Amino acid sequence: MREVDLDVFASELAEGAFAIDVREPDEYRAGHVPGVRTAPLSELGAHLPALPADRPVYVICASGNRSAWAAERLEAVGVRAVSVAGGTSGWARTGRPIVDGTDARSA
């Protein structure tokens, strides 16, 4: 399983990377990285058909623990998954933008 830091993730996201947030819906609605789709860990299997097969899927959570676990599971089923170290909490701590659930998009 690959892992990237927030700077690499920010750069990849700016270039159009596909990213999912595996936190639960209430966490996602409370604040998430702009452009990142929701795919709660508890429902991850249901989102598999929507994940791209031709490029990496960046996986983010609150701090990096759930995203690492999810990325390992996704890789086990053939998805090129990359965990984002530091998560949404780290993203916010560095002053990067956070949006609320009003623009929620499912994976």
C-alpha positions in Angstrom: 0.0 0.0 0.0 1.3 3.4 -1.0 1.0 6.4 1.3 1.5 10.0 0.4 1.8 13.2 2.5 -0.6 16.1 2.4 1.6 18.1 0.0 1.7 15.4 -2.6 -2.0 14.8 -2.1 -2.8 18.5 -2.6 -0.7 18.5 -5.8 -2.4 15.4 -7.2 -5.8 16.6 -6.3 -5.1 19.9 -8.1 -4.3 17.8 -11.2 -7.6 16.0 -11.0 -6.9 12.9 -8.9 -9.8 10.7 -7.9 -10.2 10.7 -4.1 -12.5 9.2 -1.5 -13.2 10.0 2.1 -13.9 6.9 4.1 -15.1 8.6 7.2 -18.8 8.2 8.2 -21.4 10.5 6.7 -21.7 12.8 9.7 -18.0 13.3 9.8 -17.9 14.0 6.0 -20.8 16.5 6.2 -19.1 18.3 9.1 -16.1 19.1 6.9 -14.1 17.5 4.1 -11.5 18.3 1.5 -13.1 20.0 -1.5 -13.5 17.6 -4.5 -13.2 14.5 -2.4 -16.1 12.0 -2.7 -17.7 10.2 0.2 -17.4 6.4 0.4 -17.8 5.5 4.1 -15.7 2.6 5.3 -18.8 0.8 6.5 -20.1 0.9 2.9 -16.8 0.6 1.0 -17.7 -2.5 -0.9 -20.8 -0.9 -2.3 -18.7 1.9 -3.8 -16.2 -0.5 -5.6 -18.0 -0.3 -9.0 -17.6 3.5 -9.0 -13.9 3.5 -8.5 -11.7 4.0 -11.5 -9.6 1.1 -12.7 -7.2 3.2 -14.8 -5.7 5.5 -12.2 -5.0 5.7 -8.5 -7.7 6.2 -5.9 -6.5 8.5 -3.0 -8.1 7.5 0.3 -8.4 10.0 3.1 -10.0 9.8 6.6 -9.6 11.9 9.7 -6.0 11.1 10.5 -4.7 8.3 8.3 -5.6 5.1 10.2 -8.9 4.2 8.4 -7.5 5.3 5.1 -4.5 3.0 5.4 -6.8 0.1 6.3 -9.2 0.9 3.4 -6.3 1.3 1.0 -5.0 -2.1 1.9 -8.4 -3.7 1.4 -8.9 -1.9 -1.9 -5.5 -3.1 -3.2 -6.5 -6.6 -2.3 -9.3 -6.4 -4.8 -7.2 -4.8 -7.5 -7.7 -1.1 -6.9 -4.6 1.1 -7.1 -5.2 2.8 -3.7 -3.0 5.4 -2.0 -3.6 6.4 1.6 -3.3 10.1 2.6 -1.2 10.4 5.7 -2.4 13.1 8.1 -5.9 13.0 6.9 -8.6 15.7 6.9 -7.4 16.8 10.3 -3.9 17.5 9.0 -5.3 19.1 5.9 -7.2 21.6 8.0 -4.3 22.2 10.4 -2.2 23.3 7.5 -4.7 26.0 6.6 -6.1 24.3 3.5 -9.8 24.7 2.7 -12.5 22.5 4.2 -16.1 22.5 3.0 -19.2 21.2 4.7 -21.5 18.5 3.3 -23.5 20.8 1.1 -21.5 19.7 -1.9 -21.3 16.0 -0.9 -20.7 13.6 -3.8 -20.7 9.9 -3.5 -18.1 7.7 -5.0 
